[in-house]
């Protein structure tokens, strides 16, 4: 739906292509604040979705064009994000060099040892973590002088990469949709923009999707830990089909009704086998983060839930009690201006739109 009609100001379009869905959000820059122009989404049946969207980029492009038309999108340029499960990410500690031309060869040399593909078959992007103002608690703690010497000698670089063959599929999707692909980001940075903003603390984003659950531990706006496991809302549906002998449509409806029938804030029994592997993965990610030499805070302060399956009944309460920490659902609209009469609808769809919101915010930073 078009919320405000056309605008003379430049707008920014974020497009999130998931395993079985396409989400779009168009924002305008209103005196430095994001203003919602329109949004739209398309949920595909399992037989039409899955990873098949990327196996059929022309078909995906036609779906995207349809969503944009029905949502009355005005923008002709768009930002999108690579799925976390398809992104290679690592943090390198490199010797500082006064010659900028030497940085890329150093990065490529290290990537050659770590990346799952030859470097020449990947498109990579580097983000410098250290810079002015990067020195913090590590220099004030015990061994401050040694820490300072190490920082003076080395610089940390976050490197993300993906196969060129995958990126070419994204390009074909947007070409088919007649959209100019302005940038390809990562889901982690899009979610950081939408849900964390300028908070410098150690925060976990738990993205519960239909097919996968992605975990990111973010410190000072940088994702230091990224994990992805093949468990999501579809796992709940499948379990209901098997245990309750329902067809898929009835199982989906029953899953949504769990929030009403869940009782006194406790996790429904049918969700426990699904949530336990996620809890184990969260604890493993915490351990990885605590043991990293490149980080400073070491302990995660809170968990922000997002993704279409984050509305599963009493998941925040269950995780909060199990992990003994604050857990809450994120609000990607918190830094967006929108009509108040849409508040209820936007709150309901917010978790599934978070990546698209963060993408649309990318060029507004």
Backbone torsions as a table, in degrees:
resi	resn	phi	psi	omega
1	UNK	NA	143.1	175.5
2	UNK	-89.0	122.4	-173.2
3	UNK	-86.4	-42.3	-174.0
4	UNK	-123.1	5.8	-176.7
5	UNK	72.1	-161.6	-176.2
6	UNK	-75.2	159.0	-179.6
7	UNK	-142.2	144.2	178.6
8	UNK	-75.6	-23.2	-179.7
9	UNK	-75.4	152.5	-180.0
10	UNK	-66.2	138.8	178.0
11	UNK	-113.7	163.8	-174.3
12	UNK	-127.9	126.8	-175.3
13	UNK	-110.7	122.4	174.0
14	UNK	-104.9	131.1	-178.1
15	UNK	-124.3	118.6	179.0
16	UNK	-109.1	112.3	178.8
17	UNK	-103.2	110.0	-178.4
18	UNK	-100.0	-170.9	-179.0
19	UNK	-64.5	-35.5	-177.5
20	UNK	-139.0	26.3	-178.3
21	UNK	-158.5	160.4	173.4
22	UNK	-131.2	127.5	179.3
23	UNK	-123.7	137.7	177.5
24	UNK	-129.4	142.3	174.7
25	UNK	-137.5	128.4	177.2
26	UNK	-112.8	125.4	-179.6
27	UNK	-119.5	154.5	172.1
28	UNK	-120.0	151.5	177.9
29	UNK	-88.9	108.8	-178.5
30	UNK	-111.8	93.5	-179.1
31	UNK	53.9	44.6	177.5
32	UNK	84.5	-1.2	179.3
33	UNK	-114.1	138.4	179.3
34	UNK	-71.8	132.2	178.9
35	UNK	-120.6	126.9	-178.4
36	UNK	-72.5	122.1	176.9
37	UNK	-95.7	-47.6	177.8
38	UNK	-164.5	167.9	176.7
39	UNK	-152.9	163.1	176.7
40	UNK	-168.3	159.3	177.5
41	UNK	-154.9	155.8	179.7
42	UNK	-133.6	119.7	176.4
43	UNK	-100.5	127.4	-176.9
44	UNK	-102.5	143.2	172.9
45	UNK	-59.5	157.5	-176.3
46	UNK	-55.4	-38.4	-176.6
47	UNK	-71.6	-21.7	179.7
48	UNK	-97.9	-15.9	-175.5
49	UNK	-103.8	-119.8	-175.8
50	UNK	62.7	-155.7	176.3
51	UNK	-77.3	-3.1	-178.6
52	UNK	-62.1	-22.0	177.5
53	UNK	-55.5	-40.5	-177.4
54	UNK	-85.6	-15.4	173.4
55	UNK	-80.6	-17.8	179.9
56	UNK	-128.9	69.4	-174.4
57	UNK	-59.9	-34.0	178.7
58	UNK	-65.7	-40.9	177.7
59	UNK	-65.5	-41.1	177.5
60	UNK	-62.3	-39.4	178.0
61	UNK	-63.3	-37.5	177.5
62	UNK	-66.5	-40.2	175.9
63	UNK	-61.4	-44.1	-179.2
64	UNK	-62.6	-44.1	178.3
65	UNK	-59.7	-37.9	-179.6
66	UNK	-66.6	-43.9	178.8
67	UNK	-60.8	-44.8	-178.9
68	UNK	-64.0	-40.4	179.8
69	UNK	-66.0	-46.6	-178.0
70	UNK	-68.7	-24.9	179.5
71	UNK	-90.8	-3.2	-179.1
72	UNK	59.3	44.1	177.1
73	UNK	-68.1	134.5	179.7
74	UNK	-99.8	-26.5	-175.7
75	UNK	-66.7	147.8	176.1
76	UNK	-111.6	-9.5	176.0
77	UNK	-112.5	148.5	-174.7
78	UNK	-143.6	156.5	171.7
79	UNK	-114.2	143.1	175.7
80	UNK	-137.2	178.1	-176.7
81	UNK	-135.3	141.9	172.5
82	UNK	-73.9	140.3	176.4
83	UNK	-63.1	138.1	-175.0
84	UNK	-57.5	-34.7	-178.5
85	UNK	-67.6	-16.3	-179.0
86	UNK	-105.1	6.6	-176.7
87	UNK	-108.2	130.6	171.3
88	UNK	-90.8	132.9	-177.7
89	UNK	-140.1	136.2	177.3
90	UNK	-153.1	156.4	175.4
91	UNK	-112.0	123.1	-179.0
92	UNK	-105.8	144.2	172.4
93	UNK	-109.6	110.1	-172.6
94	UNK	-114.9	147.5	174.7
95	UNK	-61.3	136.8	179.1
96	UNK	-66.8	140.2	179.5
97	UNK	-131.3	137.3	178.2
98	UNK	-78.1	-15.5	179.9
99	UNK	-99.8	107.5	-178.7
100	UNK	-57.0	-27.3	-178.8
101	UNK	-67.3	-17.6	-178.3
102	UNK	-85.1	-14.5	-174.4
103	UNK	-67.4	-48.6	-177.3
104	UNK	-61.1	-45.8	176.9
105	UNK	-58.9	-36.8	177.7
106	UNK	-64.5	-44.2	179.5
107	UNK	-63.3	-46.9	-179.1
108	UNK	-61.7	-37.1	179.3
109	UNK	-63.7	-42.3	179.3
110	UNK	-71.0	-40.2	179.7
111	UNK	-62.4	-33.9	178.9
112	UNK	-58.2	-26.4	179.7
113	UNK	-87.0	-21.9	-169.2
114	UNK	-114.3	-32.9	-171.5
115	UNK	-70.0	149.3	179.8
116	UNK	-74.6	-14.3	180.0
117	UNK	-127.8	158.2	171.5
118	UNK	-57.5	142.2	-175.8
119	UNK	-57.8	-34.8	-178.1
120	UNK	-73.0	-5.7	176.8
121	UNK	-103.4	7.0	-177.1
122	UNK	-122.7	155.3	167.0
123	UNK	-106.7	123.9	-175.3
124	UNK	-120.1	157.5	177.6
125	UNK	-140.0	135.5	-176.6
126	UNK	-114.5	136.3	176.4
127	UNK	-122.1	120.3	178.8
128	UNK	-73.7	123.3	-179.7
129	UNK	-84.4	-43.2	-177.0
130	UNK	-89.2	142.9	177.9
131	UNK	-173.6	-160.4	179.6
132	UNK	-63.1	133.3	179.2
133	UNK	82.5	3.0	-178.1
134	UNK	-77.5	-19.7	-178.6
135	UNK	-73.2	135.1	-174.7
136	UNK	-148.0	-129.7	-171.6
137	UNK	-61.8	-32.3	-177.1
138	UNK	-59.3	-31.1	-178.1
139	UNK	-83.3	-16.7	-179.2
140	UNK	-94.5	-13.9	-177.8
141	UNK	-82.6	-179.2	178.4
142	UNK	-61.2	138.5	-176.7
143	UNK	79.8	28.5	-174.6
144	UNK	-59.7	-40.4	-176.0
145	UNK	-64.3	-42.2	179.4
146	UNK	-65.6	-40.5	179.0
147	UNK	-62.2	-40.0	-179.7
148	UNK	-65.3	-40.6	178.7
149	UNK	-62.4	-40.9	179.6
150	UNK	-63.7	-41.7	-179.5
151	UNK	-66.6	-31.6	179.0
152	UNK	-70.8	-27.4	-176.8
153	UNK	-90.4	-30.9	-172.6
154	UNK	-125.0	156.9	173.9
155	UNK	-130.6	144.4	-179.2
156	UNK	-96.8	138.0	-178.5
157	UNK	-131.7	125.8	172.3
158	UNK	-87.1	122.0	-179.3
159	UNK	-117.6	125.2	174.7
160	UNK	-118.5	149.7	-178.3
161	UNK	-155.8	158.4	177.7
162	UNK	-148.6	159.0	-179.6
163	UNK	-64.7	137.9	178.0
164	UNK	-59.7	-32.4	179.8
165	UNK	-64.1	-36.6	178.2
166	UNK	-70.2	-45.0	-179.6
167	UNK	-60.0	-36.9	179.9
168	UNK	-64.2	-30.7	177.0
169	UNK	-67.8	-40.6	176.7
170	UNK	-60.7	-43.6	-179.2
171	UNK	-60.2	-41.0	180.0
172	UNK	-66.9	-38.8	178.3
173	UNK	-57.8	-47.7	-176.1
174	UNK	-74.3	-31.2	176.0
175	UNK	-64.5	-42.2	178.4
176	UNK	-63.9	-37.0	-179.5
177	UNK	-79.2	-1.9	-178.8
178	UNK	60.9	41.3	174.5
179	UNK	-119.0	142.0	176.0
180	UNK	-85.5	119.5	-178.5
181	UNK	-80.5	104.1	-174.6
182	UNK	-78.2	-36.1	-177.6
183	UNK	-159.5	150.8	171.4
184	UNK	-117.3	118.5	-176.3
185	UNK	-107.3	-168.8	172.1
186	UNK	-115.5	153.2	179.0
187	UNK	-59.7	-35.9	-177.5
188	UNK	-61.4	-47.9	-178.8
189	UNK	-68.9	-34.5	176.9
190	UNK	-63.2	-43.3	179.8
191	UNK	-68.8	-35.3	176.5
192	UNK	-60.2	-45.2	179.7
193	UNK	-62.0	-44.8	-173.6
194	UNK	-75.7	-34.0	-169.0
195	UNK	-113.4	-23.5	-175.5
196	UNK	-111.4	-40.2	-179.1
197	UNK	65.7	-127.9	-174.2
198	UNK	-95.4	6.9	177.3
199	UNK	-62.0	124.8	-175.8
200	UNK	-94.3	-0.6	-176.9
201	UNK	-70.1	176.0	176.5
202	UNK	-90.2	111.1	-172.3
203	UNK	-131.0	138.9	172.5
204	UNK	-99.2	131.7	168.1
205	UNK	-100.7	123.1	178.9
206	UNK	-111.3	107.4	-174.3
207	UNK	-101.4	102.4	-177.6
208	UNK	-93.6	101.3	-179.6
209	UNK	-95.8	-170.6	-179.6
210	UNK	-75.9	-37.0	-176.3
211	UNK	-112.5	-26.6	-176.1
212	UNK	-135.8	156.7	170.5
213	UNK	-117.5	124.3	178.5
214	UNK	-108.0	140.0	179.2
215	UNK	-124.3	133.2	176.3
216	UNK	-132.0	131.6	170.5
217	UNK	-106.0	119.7	-171.6
218	UNK	-112.4	132.7	174.4
219	UNK	-132.3	124.7	-179.0
220	UNK	53.8	38.5	175.9
221	UNK	79.7	6.2	-178.6
222	UNK	-114.6	127.9	177.0
223	UNK	-79.1	101.8	-178.5
224	UNK	-82.0	-29.2	178.6
225	UNK	-127.3	129.9	177.3
226	UNK	-132.2	126.6	-179.9
227	UNK	-135.4	153.8	178.4
228	UNK	-146.0	129.8	179.0
229	UNK	-129.2	151.0	-175.2
230	UNK	-85.8	61.3	175.7
231	UNK	-138.1	134.1	179.5
232	UNK	-163.7	-160.9	-177.1
233	UNK	-61.1	-32.1	178.5
234	UNK	-64.1	-27.5	177.7
235	UNK	-65.3	-35.8	177.7
236	UNK	-67.8	-45.4	178.7
237	UNK	-58.8	-45.4	-179.8
238	UNK	-61.4	-40.5	-179.5
239	UNK	-65.8	-37.6	178.5
240	UNK	-68.2	-38.1	177.2
241	UNK	-60.2	-44.5	-176.3
242	UNK	-73.0	-44.5	-173.0
243	UNK	-84.4	-34.7	-174.7
244	UNK	-103.6	-0.7	178.2
245	UNK	55.6	47.9	177.8
246	UNK	-105.2	156.5	168.7
247	UNK	-78.9	171.4	-172.7
248	UNK	-63.4	-40.3	-179.5
249	UNK	-63.3	-44.0	179.4
250	UNK	-67.6	-35.9	178.6
251	UNK	-65.1	-39.5	177.3
252	UNK	-62.4	-42.7	178.9
253	UNK	-65.5	-41.1	179.2
254	UNK	-63.8	-36.2	178.6
255	UNK	-63.0	-42.6	179.0
256	UNK	-66.9	-31.8	-178.6
257	UNK	-76.6	-11.7	-178.7
258	UNK	-58.5	-33.8	-179.4
259	UNK	-61.9	-31.8	179.7
260	UNK	-80.6	-38.9	-174.6
261	UNK	-91.2	2.9	-173.4
262	UNK	-70.4	-15.7	174.7
263	UNK	84.5	-134.4	-166.7
264	UNK	-89.1	43.5	174.8
265	UNK	82.2	9.2	179.5
266	UNK	-97.6	151.8	-178.6
267	UNK	-67.1	128.5	176.2
268	UNK	-56.9	141.3	-175.6
269	UNK	-54.9	-35.8	-175.5
270	UNK	-67.9	-18.6	179.7
271	UNK	-88.0	-17.7	-174.0
272	UNK	-58.3	-45.9	179.0
273	UNK	-65.3	-23.6	178.6
274	UNK	-78.6	-40.3	-174.8
275	UNK	-77.4	-27.0	-175.6
276	UNK	-61.6	-45.4	176.2
277	UNK	-62.3	-32.1	177.5
278	UNK	-67.8	-42.4	176.8
279	UNK	-60.7	-43.2	178.8
280	UNK	-61.2	-40.1	179.4
281	UNK	-67.9	-37.9	176.9
282	UNK	-61.5	-46.5	-179.2
283	UNK	-63.6	-37.5	178.2
284	UNK	-66.3	-40.8	178.1
285	UNK	-64.0	-40.3	176.5
286	UNK	-58.2	-43.3	-178.9
287	UNK	-65.4	-42.7	177.5
288	UNK	-58.6	-45.0	-177.7
289	UNK	-65.5	-43.3	-178.5
290	UNK	-63.5	-29.2	-176.4
291	UNK	-92.7	-2.2	-178.3
292	UNK	-74.9	130.6	179.5
293	UNK	-76.0	-19.1	-173.3
294	UNK	-86.3	-6.9	-177.0
295	UNK	-105.4	167.6	-175.7
296	UNK	-115.5	-37.6	-169.5
297	UNK	-82.3	-35.1	171.5
298	UNK	72.3	-31.6	-176.4
299	UNK	-120.3	127.7	-179.4
300	UNK	-72.9	134.2	-175.4
301	UNK	-85.4	-37.6	-174.4
302	UNK	-161.1	166.7	177.2
303	UNK	-120.2	130.9	174.5
304	UNK	-107.0	123.6	179.3
305	UNK	-91.3	142.1	173.7
306	UNK	-152.8	-177.2	-178.0
307	UNK	94.0	153.6	-175.9
308	UNK	-58.6	-26.6	-178.9
309	UNK	-92.9	5.0	179.1
310	UNK	-72.3	-11.2	177.2
311	UNK	-85.7	2.8	174.7
312	UNK	-55.8	142.5	-169.3
313	UNK	-56.5	123.3	168.8
314	UNK	61.4	24.1	177.3
315	UNK	-64.0	-44.9	179.1
316	UNK	-59.1	-42.7	-179.5
317	UNK	-64.4	-41.9	-179.8
318	UNK	-63.0	-47.1	-179.0
319	UNK	-66.5	-39.4	-179.8
320	UNK	-61.0	-44.4	-179.7
321	UNK	-71.1	-41.3	-177.4
322	UNK	-67.3	-39.1	-174.4
323	UNK	-100.6	-6.4	179.6
324	UNK	55.8	53.4	178.5
325	UNK	-155.9	167.6	179.9
326	UNK	-73.5	128.9	178.8
327	UNK	-135.0	129.3	177.8
328	UNK	-150.9	160.4	178.4
329	UNK	-78.4	134.0	-179.2
330	UNK	-77.1	157.0	178.6
331	UNK	-121.5	100.1	-178.1
332	UNK	-70.4	-12.3	-179.3
333	UNK	-91.8	1.8	-173.8
334	UNK	-60.0	-32.3	-179.1
335	UNK	-109.3	26.1	-178.9
336	UNK	-123.0	136.8	174.9
337	UNK	-86.8	131.5	179.9
338	UNK	-153.3	161.2	178.8
339	UNK	-62.8	133.2	-175.3
340	UNK	-63.8	-26.1	-179.6
341	UNK	-72.2	-7.0	176.5
342	UNK	-97.2	1.4	-172.2
343	UNK	-56.5	-44.7	-176.8
344	UNK	-64.8	-44.7	-179.5
345	UNK	-65.4	-45.4	-178.2
346	UNK	-65.9	-34.9	177.4
347	UNK	-63.8	-39.6	-178.5
348	UNK	-67.2	-42.2	-175.4
349	UNK	-92.6	-6.8	-174.9
350	UNK	-48.8	-51.3	-176.6
351	UNK	-57.0	-36.4	-178.3
352	UNK	-79.8	-15.8	-176.6
353	UNK	-99.8	-0.2	-171.1
354	UNK	-59.7	-43.0	-179.2
355	UNK	-63.9	-44.6	-179.9
356	UNK	-62.7	-39.6	177.3
357	UNK	-61.6	-48.0	179.9
358	UNK	-62.4	-33.9	177.7
359	UNK	-68.0	-43.4	179.3
360	UNK	-64.4	-26.4	179.5
361	UNK	-78.7	-13.5	-169.7
362	UNK	-55.9	-48.1	-176.7
363	UNK	-83.8	0.2	178.9
364	UNK	-94.3	-6.3	-176.5
365	UNK	-69.9	NA	NA
